[in-house]
């Protein structure tokens, strides 16, 4: 179930206006995606005549000044980069878990607003995060991370920073702190339905990329089996229109709601296929390029919506599909959940286990077999 939400307005400390999204039930790790359905116009009708976007798909090269702290230039882009919930305790140990699973890249979530226009992990803890503290050790072992801003339960910085310059500075604090070359923006809920917030973010990201040459930016967006929402498409068009180099689009193949029934593997493939068509027309991409811009992220095991369970067979089905279309990549929510719960199955989503009968890292092994 979703936590009740309220949208309130306040004044910025710097004189601007602040919009705050509050959730009475702060279950970021378990109600991950159902919020995406709020305000969504269901259907495949999208602006086929929207301005064309030609997202760069090349891996960003790290600035030379950061050679000692960033991945080696020319490293192959990961085709499987699962999400890590950096708010959980005990903290996820990046280097040791990477060694055990052979996963080389993770997506760490989520950075949000703290006090005002200040970035914090989950909006509650400083950048001295125990998971992020081991990014350097992961890199020494040949791995890397993409840090994700936003998510379902937090207030993304663009909703609280009063102008693009201050917002870009807030993003830059995170980029510079961890010497990042890759960022993700998980935009959903009310943050996706605010045009002024969308434009502020786009302008800030364009400045951020100008100040950090080669910075790779992807967007993670809610999806239904009939594709991206109209607001999701508008976000991409706005980003490109403001000069953001968008490297990829990641769809959240999960929590579709009671209107959609059926096999979760089939629904994920339908969502990916519909989105590819939207990217092809909206971004003016070739058929192959639209597939290569697409990442699919299911919520493994029991989802937040009752009756939705993504099984290992669904995972195998999705990998087979990804291989046939040469997708940009696959991910999953989340790597911490890739194990059986104590006592076996569960009826509700859990932040620390899948809720189904499985062996440890079973989903990881299936998804890691995808090589592009």
C-alpha positions as CSV (number, residue, x, y, z in Angstrom):
1,X,0.0,0.0,0.0
2,X,1.1,3.5,-0.7
3,X,1.7,6.0,2.1
4,X,-0.6,9.0,2.1
5,X,1.0,11.9,0.4
6,X,0.6,15.7,0.8
7,X,2.0,18.5,-1.3
8,X,2.8,21.7,0.5
9,X,4.4,25.0,-0.4
10,X,7.0,26.9,1.7
11,X,9.6,29.5,1.3
12,X,13.2,28.8,0.5
13,X,15.8,30.0,2.9
14,X,17.3,31.8,-0.1
15,X,14.0,33.6,-0.9
16,X,12.5,31.3,-3.5
17,X,9.6,28.9,-3.2
18,X,9.8,25.3,-2.0
19,X,7.6,22.4,-2.8
20,X,7.8,19.5,-0.4
21,X,6.5,16.0,-1.0
22,X,5.7,14.2,2.2
23,X,4.7,10.6,2.7
24,X,3.2,9.5,6.0
25,X,4.5,6.0,5.4
26,X,8.1,6.3,4.4
27,X,8.6,2.8,3.0
28,X,11.0,3.7,0.2
29,X,12.3,0.2,-0.1
30,X,9.0,-1.6,-0.3
31,X,6.5,0.7,-2.0
32,X,9.1,1.5,-4.6
33,X,6.9,2.0,-7.7
34,X,3.2,2.1,-7.1
35,X,3.3,5.9,-6.6
36,X,4.2,6.2,-10.2
37,X,0.6,5.5,-11.2
38,X,-0.7,8.6,-9.5
39,X,-1.8,11.2,-12.1
40,X,-0.7,9.0,-15.0
41,X,-2.7,9.1,-18.2
42,X,-2.9,5.5,-19.2
43,X,-2.4,4.8,-22.8
44,X,0.1,4.8,-25.6
45,X,-0.9,8.1,-27.1
46,X,2.3,10.2,-27.1
47,X,3.6,13.2,-28.9
48,X,5.0,11.6,-32.0
49,X,5.8,15.0,-33.3
50,X,7.8,16.1,-30.3
51,X,11.2,17.6,-30.8
52,X,13.8,15.0,-31.8
53,X,16.4,13.9,-29.2
54,X,19.6,12.3,-30.1
55,X,20.9,11.0,-26.8
56,X,24.6,10.2,-26.7
57,X,25.1,6.5,-26.0
58,X,28.9,6.5,-25.5
59,X,30.3,5.9,-22.1
60,X,31.4,9.1,-20.5
61,X,35.2,9.4,-20.0
62,X,36.3,10.7,-16.6
63,X,38.0,14.1,-16.3
64,X,41.8,13.6,-16.3
65,X,42.1,15.5,-13.0
66,X,40.4,12.5,-11.3
67,X,42.5,9.7,-12.7
68,X,43.4,8.4,-9.2
69,X,39.8,8.2,-8.1
70,X,37.7,7.2,-11.1
71,X,37.4,4.1,-13.2
72,X,40.0,3.5,-15.9
73,X,39.2,5.3,-19.1
74,X,37.9,2.9,-21.7
75,X,36.4,0.4,-19.3
76,X,33.5,-1.5,-20.8
77,X,30.0,-0.2,-19.8
78,X,28.2,-2.6,-17.6
79,X,25.1,-4.3,-19.1
80,X,23.9,-5.2,-15.6
81,X,24.0,-2.7,-12.8
82,X,21.6,-3.6,-10.0
83,X,20.3,-1.0,-7.5
84,X,21.6,-0.9,-4.0
85,X,19.5,0.7,-1.2
86,X,22.1,2.7,0.5
87,X,19.7,3.5,3.4
88,X,19.6,-0.1,4.8
89,X,21.4,-1.4,7.9
90,X,23.7,-3.3,8.0
91,X,25.2,-1.4,5.0
92,X,25.8,-3.1,1.8
93,X,29.5,-3.9,1.4
94,X,30.3,-2.9,-2.2
95,X,33.8,-4.6,-2.7
96,X,33.0,-7.8,-0.9
97,X,29.6,-8.2,-2.5
98,X,31.1,-7.5,-5.9
99,X,33.7,-10.2,-5.3
100,X,31.1,-12.7,-4.3
101,X,28.6,-12.0,-7.1
102,X,31.1,-10.8,-9.8
103,X,28.9,-7.8,-10.4
104,X,31.1,-4.9,-11.4
105,X,28.7,-1.9,-11.4
106,X,26.0,-0.9,-9.0
107,X,23.4,1.9,-9.0
108,X,23.3,3.5,-5.5
109,X,20.1,5.1,-4.4
110,X,19.0,7.6,-3.4
111,X,20.3,11.1,-2.9
112,X,17.6,13.7,-2.1
113,X,17.1,17.0,-0.4
114,X,18.2,17.3,3.2
115,X,17.8,20.6,5.0
116,X,16.9,22.9,2.1
117,X,19.0,22.6,-1.1
118,X,21.4,20.2,0.5
119,X,22.0,16.7,-0.9
120,X,21.7,13.8,1.6
121,X,21.3,10.1,1.3
122,X,17.6,9.3,1.6
123,X,17.2,13.0,2.6
124,X,18.1,12.0,6.1
125,X,21.9,11.2,6.3
126,X,24.9,13.2,5.3
127,X,27.2,12.3,2.3
128,X,29.3,10.3,4.8
129,X,27.3,7.2,3.9
130,X,28.9,3.8,4.8
131,X,27.9,2.3,1.5
132,X,29.3,5.2,-0.6
133,X,32.4,5.2,1.6
134,X,33.5,2.0,-0.2
135,X,33.2,3.3,-3.7
136,X,36.9,3.8,-3.9
137,X,37.6,0.2,-2.8
138,X,35.1,-1.1,-5.4
139,X,36.9,1.0,-8.1
140,X,40.3,-0.4,-7.1
141,X,38.8,-3.9,-7.7
142,X,37.7,-2.8,-11.2
143,X,34.1,-1.8,-10.4
144,X,32.2,1.4,-10.4
145,X,28.9,3.0,-9.4
146,X,26.1,5.2,-10.8
147,X,24.5,7.3,-8.1
148,X,20.8,7.8,-8.4
149,X,18.9,10.9,-7.3
150,X,15.1,10.9,-6.5
151,X,13.2,7.7,-6.0
152,X,9.6,7.1,-4.8
153,X,9.7,8.4,-1.2
154,X,12.2,11.3,-1.2
155,X,12.0,14.9,-2.3
156,X,14.3,15.2,-5.3
157,X,16.6,18.2,-5.1
158,X,15.0,20.0,-8.1
159,X,11.7,20.3,-6.1
160,X,13.5,22.4,-3.4
161,X,16.4,24.2,-4.9
162,X,15.2,27.6,-6.1
163,X,17.1,28.0,-9.3
164,X,19.2,26.0,-11.8
165,X,22.5,27.4,-10.6
166,X,21.9,26.4,-7.0
167,X,20.5,23.0,-8.1
168,X,23.6,22.4,-10.3
169,X,25.8,23.2,-7.3
170,X,23.9,20.7,-5.2
171,X,24.3,18.0,-7.8
172,X,28.0,18.9,-8.2
173,X,28.6,18.4,-4.4
174,X,27.8,14.7,-4.9
175,X,29.7,14.4,-8.2
176,X,32.8,15.9,-6.8
177,X,32.6,14.1,-3.4
178,X,32.6,10.7,-5.1
179,X,34.4,11.6,-8.4
180,X,31.4,10.3,-10.3
181,X,31.2,9.9,-14.1
182,X,27.7,8.5,-14.1
183,X,24.4,9.8,-12.6
184,X,20.8,8.5,-12.7
185,X,17.7,10.5,-12.1
186,X,14.8,8.4,-10.8
187,X,11.8,10.8,-11.4
188,X,8.4,9.6,-10.3
189,X,5.3,10.7,-8.3
190,X,4.6,14.4,-8.0
191,X,8.1,15.3,-9.2
192,X,7.3,14.0,-12.6
193,X,4.1,16.2,-12.9
194,X,5.7,19.6,-12.2
195,X,6.8,21.3,-15.5
196,X,8.7,24.0,-13.7
197,X,10.7,21.5,-11.7
198,X,11.4,19.5,-14.8
199,X,12.8,22.5,-16.6
200,X,14.8,23.6,-13.6
201,X,16.4,20.2,-13.4
202,X,17.1,20.1,-17.1
203,X,18.9,23.5,-17.0
204,X,20.9,22.4,-14.0
205,X,22.0,19.2,-15.6
206,X,23.1,21.0,-18.7
207,X,25.3,23.2,-16.6
208,X,26.5,20.2,-14.6
209,X,27.6,18.5,-17.8
210,X,29.3,21.6,-19.1
211,X,31.3,21.9,-15.8
212,X,32.0,18.1,-15.8
213,X,32.8,17.1,-19.4
214,X,31.8,13.5,-20.2
215,X,29.3,13.1,-17.4
216,X,26.9,10.3,-18.3
217,X,23.3,10.9,-17.4
218,X,20.4,8.5,-17.5
219,X,16.7,8.9,-16.5
220,X,14.7,6.2,-14.7
221,X,11.0,6.6,-15.3
222,X,7.7,4.8,-14.4
223,X,6.2,2.7,-17.1
224,X,3.0,0.7,-17.8
225,X,2.7,-2.2,-20.2
226,X,1.6,0.3,-22.8
227,X,4.7,2.5,-22.3
228,X,6.0,5.6,-20.7
229,X,3.6,8.2,-19.3
230,X,3.1,11.4,-21.2
231,X,5.0,13.3,-18.4
232,X,7.9,10.9,-18.8
233,X,8.2,11.7,-22.5
234,X,7.9,15.4,-21.8
235,X,10.7,15.1,-19.3
236,X,13.0,13.6,-21.9
237,X,12.1,16.3,-24.5
238,X,12.6,19.0,-21.9
239,X,16.1,17.7,-21.0
240,X,17.2,17.5,-24.6
241,X,15.7,20.9,-25.4
242,X,17.8,22.4,-22.6
243,X,21.0,20.8,-23.8
244,X,21.2,17.7,-21.6
245,X,23.1,14.8,-23.2
246,X,20.9,11.8,-22.2
247,X,22.7,8.5,-22.4
248,X,19.8,6.1,-21.7
249,X,16.3,5.6,-20.4
250,X,15.6,3.1,-17.7
251,X,12.0,1.8,-17.3
252,X,10.7,0.6,-13.9
253,X,8.9,-2.7,-15.0
254,X,7.0,-3.1,-11.7
255,X,3.9,-2.2,-9.7
256,X,1.6,-1.8,-12.7
257,X,-1.5,-1.8,-10.6
258,X,-4.8,-3.7,-10.7
259,X,-5.6,-2.7,-14.3
260,X,-2.9,-5.0,-15.6
261,X,-3.0,-8.7,-15.1
262,X,-0.8,-11.5,-16.4
263,X,2.7,-12.9,-16.4
264,X,5.2,-10.3,-15.1
265,X,7.8,-11.4,-17.7
266,X,5.2,-10.8,-20.5
267,X,4.3,-7.4,-19.0
268,X,7.9,-6.3,-18.8
269,X,8.4,-7.2,-22.4
270,X,5.2,-5.3,-23.4
271,X,6.4,-2.3,-21.5
272,X,9.8,-2.4,-23.1
273,X,8.4,-2.8,-26.6
274,X,5.9,0.0,-26.2
275,X,8.7,2.3,-24.8
276,X,11.0,1.4,-27.6
277,X,8.4,2.6,-30.1
278,X,8.0,5.9,-28.1
279,X,11.7,6.5,-28.0
280,X,11.9,5.8,-31.7
281,X,9.3,8.4,-32.6
282,X,9.9,10.9,-29.8
283,X,13.7,10.8,-29.9
284,X,13.9,10.3,-33.7
285,X,16.0,7.2,-33.3
286,X,16.5,4.3,-35.6
287,X,14.9,1.0,-34.6
288,X,18.2,-0.4,-33.3
289,X,19.3,2.8,-31.6
290,X,16.0,3.0,-29.7
291,X,16.6,-0.5,-28.3
292,X,20.2,0.4,-27.4
293,X,19.0,3.4,-25.4
294,X,16.7,1.2,-23.2
295,X,17.3,-0.3,-19.8
296,X,14.7,-2.5,-18.0
297,X,14.5,-2.7,-14.2
298,X,12.1,-5.2,-12.6
299,X,11.4,-5.5,-8.9
300,X,12.4,-9.0,-8.2
301,X,10.2,-11.3,-6.2
302,X,7.1,-9.9,-4.5
303,X,6.2,-6.4,-5.7
304,X,4.3,-3.7,-3.8
305,X,1.1,-4.3,-5.7
306,X,-0.7,-7.4,-4.4
307,X,-0.7,-10.2,-6.9
308,X,2.4,-9.0,-8.7
309,X,5.4,-11.4,-8.4
310,X,8.5,-11.3,-10.6
311,X,9.9,-14.8,-10.7
312,X,13.2,-16.4,-11.8
313,X,11.4,-17.6,-14.9
314,X,10.3,-14.1,-15.6
315,X,14.0,-13.0,-15.3
316,X,15.1,-15.7,-17.8
317,X,12.4,-14.6,-20.2
318,X,13.5,-10.9,-19.9
319,X,17.2,-11.8,-20.5
320,X,16.2,-13.8,-23.6
321,X,14.3,-10.8,-24.9
322,X,17.1,-8.4,-24.0
323,X,19.5,-10.5,-26.0
324,X,17.2,-10.6,-29.0
325,X,16.9,-6.8,-29.0
326,X,20.4,-5.8,-27.8
327,X,19.1,-3.6,-25.0
328,X,21.4,-1.0,-23.4
329,X,21.2,-3.0,-20.1
330,X,19.2,-4.6,-17.3
331,X,19.0,-3.8,-13.6
332,X,16.8,-4.9,-10.7
333,X,15.3,-3.5,-7.4
334,X,17.3,-4.5,-5.5
335,X,20.5,-6.5,-5.0
336,X,19.8,-6.6,-1.2
337,X,16.5,-8.4,-1.9
338,X,18.2,-11.2,-4.0
339,X,17.8,-13.8,-1.3
340,X,15.0,-15.8,0.3
341,X,13.4,-14.4,3.4
342,X,13.9,-16.1,6.7
343,X,11.1,-18.7,6.9
344,X,10.5,-18.8,3.1
345,X,7.8,-16.9,1.3
346,X,6.1,-13.6,2.2
347,X,2.9,-12.0,1.0
348,X,4.2,-8.5,1.1
349,X,7.3,-6.8,-0.3
350,X,10.3,-6.8,2.0
351,X,13.3,-4.4,1.6
352,X,15.8,-7.2,2.5
353,X,14.5,-10.3,0.7
354,X,12.5,-11.3,-2.3
355,X,9.6,-13.0,-0.7
356,X,9.9,-16.1,-2.9
357,X,11.7,-19.4,-2.6
358,X,15.2,-18.9,-4.1
359,X,18.9,-19.4,-3.6
360,X,21.1,-16.4,-2.7
361,X,22.0,-14.3,-5.8
362,X,19.7,-16.3,-8.0
363,X,18.4,-13.3,-9.9
364,X,21.9,-11.8,-10.1
365,X,23.2,-14.9,-11.8
366,X,20.4,-14.8,-14.4
367,X,20.6,-11.1,-15.2
368,X,24.4,-11.1,-15.2
369,X,24.3,-13.5,-18.1
370,X,23.2,-10.6,-20.3
371,X,26.2,-9.2,-22.2
372,X,24.5,-6.8,-24.6
